């Protein structure tokens, strides 16, 4: 588990990622009922379980992002060991600062685990990933015009340290 501690003035914040546990399904169900997930809060428990069973089976690694001990999102990661591609769903009311810290934890966690992490982002997240580029966590790779029904897809990848073979 990776954790980072931030201190701004008198406020201290700890953001971390941890392995997904089976009891997290109940936590995600509560967050769904509160309308904090992308899935409709009117979805019944059976539909919710079907949806999350489907997305959990599609990914190899599952993490929960926490901020001050409270869950703020779920990270699902696919890959072949050399290249990975995360799908991240933060709860709807989470601050941009907490999301930023969550991604930093993720990039710190995978730094020595993989060769390349590929990020595909829509325009609404472009500023966040550009900020991560300016801090040295990512590099901009390119653009896929109209690559998604919601618009352009911006491509980023991690800046991994060189390893001697």
N, C-alpha and C positions, 0 to 999 in steps of 0.2 A: 504494500500500500504506500502510496506517495501522499505526503501532506505538505502544504506550504502555509506558513504563518505570515500574515500581513499586519502591520501596525500603522494606522493613520491617526495622528493625534492621540487621543485617549482610547480609541477603538481598536481592538485586536480581533482579527478574523482568521479562522483556520479552515482551509478548504482542503478536501482530500477525496481520493477515489478508493473504493474498496471492492472486493469481489462480490458479485451478486449472490444472494442467499435465497433459498426457497421461500422464506418468510417475507421477502421483498415483494412477492406477488400481492400479498394483502395490502402492503403500503401503497403499491401502485394502484390497486383497486380504490383505496380511499382517495388518492389524488385524482383519479379519474372521476369519481363521484363529486369531487369539489370543482371539476371543470379545469383542472390544471394540466391535463395532458391533451395531446392533439386528438385523441379518440373522443367521440361525443360522450358527454356525461350522462346522456340518456341511454347509453348502451347497457344492456343487461349483463349480469355477471357471466353468463355463458358466452356471450359475444366477446366480452372482455378477455376471458380465458382463451378463447379461440384465437383472438388477435395476438395476444402476447405469446402464446405457445408457438404460433406461426413465426413471429419475428425472433423469438429466442432460438428456435431451431435453425433459422437462417444464418445465425452468427455463431462464431466459434468462441468468443470471449464476451463476458457481460460484466459491466462494472456499474456501481452506483456512485454518483457524485454527491458529496456532502459538503455543506457549508455550515460551520459551527455546530456540527453533529446532526444537522437536519438534512434529509435528502432533498436535492434540488434537480436531479436529472438521472437519466440512465444512458450508458454508453454501450453500444453493441458494435463489435469489431469483427470484420471478416478479413481473411487473408490466407496466404500460403506460407507464412513464416518470414518471407523476405519482403513482400509488399503487403501492407495492411490498409484497409479502408474503414474508418469508423463511421457509424451513424449515431448521432447524439440527439437526444430529445430532452431538453431542459423544460421544467415546468413553466407554465405560461407567465407567472408573475415574478420570475426571478430577475434580479438586476443584471445589467450588462457587466458590471464589475465581477459579480459572482460567476457568471458564465466565462468570462475571461480567465479568472483564477482556475476554474474547472478544466479548461483546455490546457493551461500551463501544467497542472498536475498530470494530465493525460500525457502530454509530450515528455515530461520528466520521467514518467513511468515507462514509456516505450523506448526511451533513448537507446538502451542497450539490448532491446528485445527484437528489433527488426531492422531491415535495411532501409526501407522507405515507407512512409505513411503518406497516402494520397488523400487529399481533402477536396471534395467537390462542394462548392457553396453557391447558393443563390445570391442575388443582389442584395437582399435584406441583411445578409451576414458579411458582406464584403468588407465593411469598415472594421469589423472585429478581426478578420483574418489579415487585413492590411496592417493593423496594429501589431498582431503577432509576428508579421514579417519584419516590421521595423524594430522589434525587440530581439530578432534573431532566431525565433522558433521555427519559422516557415520561410519558404521562398515562393514567389508567384511563378506559375508555370505557363498559364495561358487561359484562353477563353473559348468556350463552346457557345457560339451565338445561338440563341433560341434552343438550347440543349434540354430544356425542361418546359412543360406547359406554363410554368410561372415566369419564364424568362431565361436569361443567359445563365450559364454555369461558369463560375470562376474556379480555376484549378490551382491548387497549392500542393506543395510537398514539404516534408520535414527536411531540415538541414542536419543531416547526421554527421557525426564525427567520423573522420577517416580511420579505418581499421586496417592494420597491416595483416596481410594474409599469410 
